[in-house]
Structures are given as structure tokens and as C-alpha cells.
Amino acid sequence: MTARVGDFLHWIGVWAGMGETQAGQPCYIRNRFYQELDGQGIGMHFEAWDPGMTTLYHGVRAVLAAAPSGVLRALAYSTMQGPLILELTEDDDGVMALSGENLAGQRISVTFVQESPEQLLFTAFWRPPQAPRLEGPSMTCHLTRSGPQG
């Protein structure tokens, strides 16, 4: 499947849920998708908080849009990883799988999988390039649509 920005526009709105880190630490995750670049891109505002929402663990702002080559890339800034360029990897319909490296050479992978019209599965991990795939910090969460569409 060759994804386009339009494939994800039905996700516009706020999605949230309780998830956990790889260490089993509970976290509240909220992600907002919104139109960017005059409809040519989709913006994402991601936040991971402690369950009481008193400490922000991680925040990310990103815009996914087509590069001149036609490949979809997300230009992002992460409070943990700094500036990022993540490329959309080819996957099934209903999957937004982004990956790339930060300036320190850590591999970053972020995936949203549409499980139903009102639920997304979010997973993310980051690790040094030489580390085995399953080693390194991660987050996972089922997100439910909790805010307005559009």
C-alpha cells in the first residue's frame, strides 16, 4: 500500500488512554491529529503524562507530509529525542508506522494501528542502532477517540 496524508484524515481529533512504559509504569497518553499545511499534511501533538497529569514524561509535535520525492515524512520535535525526521514505512491500511533516527543515532519507531473506528493502538520504542530490537525504552497504549473530529 502506498499511503497518502488523506488516508489518515479520518483520525482528526483527540485520542487518549491509559498505557504503560516498558518498565510497567502507568502513563496517560493523549494524541491530537489535526490538518496542517492547507490540508496537505497532518499534524500530531503527543503527550505522555503520569496518571495524575502532574508530570509530563514526553511531548512531541510533528507534521506528516509528502516530501518532494512523494515519500511521507514527519518532521518532529520531541522533548526526549530532540529534532526528528521519521519516514512512513509501507504497511497495511489503517497503520501509520513511522521510523527514523535522532541526532544521537538512536532508532525511533512510532506506530498507530486502527483497531476499530474509535480505537487506535499506539506503540513506540527507541534504542541505540546496535541494540537488539526488543531492548530499550518503550510505550504502549490503546487510545480511544475522546475529542471532536475535525
C-alpha positions as CSV (number, residue, x, y, z in Angstrom):
1,M,0.0,0.0,0.0
2,T,1.3,3.5,-0.8
3,A,-0.1,5.7,1.9
4,R,-1.2,9.3,1.4
5,V,-1.9,12.0,4.0
6,G,-5.6,11.6,3.1
7,D,-5.6,8.0,4.4
8,F,-5.3,9.4,8.0
9,L,-7.6,12.4,7.9
10,H,-10.4,10.4,9.5
11,W,-8.2,10.3,12.6
12,I,-8.5,14.0,13.1
13,G,-9.5,14.7,16.7
14,V,-8.3,13.8,20.1
15,W,-7.4,10.2,21.2
16,A,-6.5,9.3,24.7
17,G,-6.0,6.4,27.1
18,M,-4.0,4.8,29.9
19,G,-1.0,2.9,28.9
20,E,2.3,1.8,30.3
21,T,6.0,2.0,29.7
22,Q,8.2,-1.0,29.2
23,A,9.1,-0.9,32.9
24,G,5.4,-1.2,33.7
25,Q,5.0,2.4,34.7
26,P,1.4,3.6,34.1
27,C,1.0,6.7,31.9
28,Y,-1.8,8.7,30.5
29,I,-1.3,9.3,26.7
30,R,-3.1,11.9,24.7
31,N,-2.6,12.5,21.0
32,R,-4.3,15.1,18.8
33,F,-4.4,14.8,15.0
34,Y,-5.2,17.9,13.0
35,Q,-4.9,19.2,9.4
36,E,-1.8,21.1,8.6
37,L,-0.2,22.8,5.5
38,D,-3.6,23.7,4.0
39,G,-4.8,20.1,4.0
40,Q,-1.5,18.7,2.5
41,G,-0.3,17.4,5.9
42,I,-1.5,16.1,9.2
43,G,-0.2,17.5,12.5
44,M,0.2,15.4,15.6
45,H,0.5,16.7,19.2
46,F,1.5,13.8,21.5
47,E,1.8,13.9,25.3
48,A,2.6,11.2,27.9
49,W,1.9,12.1,31.5
50,D,1.9,10.5,34.9
51,P,-1.6,9.2,35.8
52,G,-2.4,12.3,37.8
53,M,-1.3,14.6,35.0
54,T,1.2,16.5,37.2
55,T,4.4,15.4,35.4
56,L,4.9,15.4,31.6
57,Y,7.0,12.4,30.7
58,H,7.3,13.1,27.0
59,G,5.9,15.6,24.5
60,V,6.1,15.6,20.6
61,R,4.9,17.9,17.9
62,A,5.1,16.6,14.4
63,V,3.8,17.3,10.9
64,L,3.4,14.4,8.4
65,A,3.5,15.5,4.7
66,A,4.9,14.4,1.4
67,A,8.5,15.2,0.6
68,P,9.4,16.3,-3.0
69,S,10.0,12.6,-3.8
70,G,6.5,11.7,-2.7
71,V,7.5,9.8,0.4
72,L,5.6,10.8,3.5
73,R,7.9,12.1,6.2
74,A,7.2,13.5,9.7
75,L,9.3,16.5,10.8
76,A,9.1,16.4,14.6
77,Y,10.4,17.8,17.8
78,S,10.5,15.5,20.9
79,T,11.2,16.7,24.5
80,M,13.2,13.4,24.9
81,Q,14.7,12.9,21.5
82,G,15.1,16.4,20.1
83,P,14.6,17.1,16.4
84,L,13.5,14.1,14.3
85,I,12.7,13.2,10.7
86,L,10.6,10.0,10.7
87,E,9.7,8.3,7.4
88,L,6.4,6.5,6.9
89,T,7.1,2.8,6.2
90,E,4.8,0.9,3.9
91,D,2.3,-1.1,5.9
92,D,-1.4,-2.2,5.9
93,D,-4.3,0.1,5.6
94,G,-5.1,1.7,8.9
95,V,-1.5,1.7,10.0
96,M,0.8,4.7,10.5
97,A,4.3,3.3,11.1
98,L,7.0,6.0,11.4
99,S,10.7,5.3,11.9
100,G,14.0,7.2,11.8
101,E,17.0,8.1,13.9
102,N,17.6,11.0,16.3
103,L,20.8,13.1,16.2
104,A,22.4,10.7,18.8
105,G,21.9,7.7,16.5
106,Q,19.0,6.1,18.4
107,R,16.5,4.3,16.3
108,I,12.9,5.6,16.9
109,S,9.8,3.7,15.9
110,V,6.2,5.1,16.4
111,T,3.1,3.2,15.2
112,F,-0.6,3.8,15.3
113,V,-2.8,0.9,14.3
114,Q,-6.6,1.4,13.8
115,E,-8.2,-1.4,15.7
116,S,-11.8,0.0,15.2
117,P,-13.3,3.3,14.1
118,E,-13.0,4.6,17.7
119,Q,-9.7,2.9,18.9
120,L,-6.1,3.1,17.9
121,L,-3.2,1.0,19.3
122,F,-0.2,3.2,19.9
123,T,3.3,1.8,20.3
124,A,6.7,3.5,20.4
125,F,10.3,2.4,21.2
126,W,13.7,3.9,20.9
127,R,17.1,2.2,21.1
128,P,20.8,2.6,20.0
129,P,21.4,1.2,16.5
130,Q,23.4,-1.8,17.8
131,A,20.8,-2.8,20.5
132,P,18.5,-5.8,19.8
133,R,15.1,-4.8,18.6
134,L,13.3,-5.6,21.9
135,E,15.8,-3.8,24.1
136,G,15.2,-0.2,25.0
137,P,12.6,2.1,26.4
138,S,9.1,1.8,25.0
139,M,5.4,2.8,25.5
140,T,2.2,1.1,24.5
141,C,-1.4,2.3,24.9
142,H,-4.9,1.7,23.5
143,L,-6.3,5.2,22.5
144,T,-10.0,5.9,22.3
145,R,-11.4,8.8,20.4
146,S,-12.2,11.4,23.1
147,G,-12.4,14.7,21.3
148,P,-14.1,16.3,18.3
149,Q,-13.5,15.1,14.8
150,G,-12.3,17.9,12.6
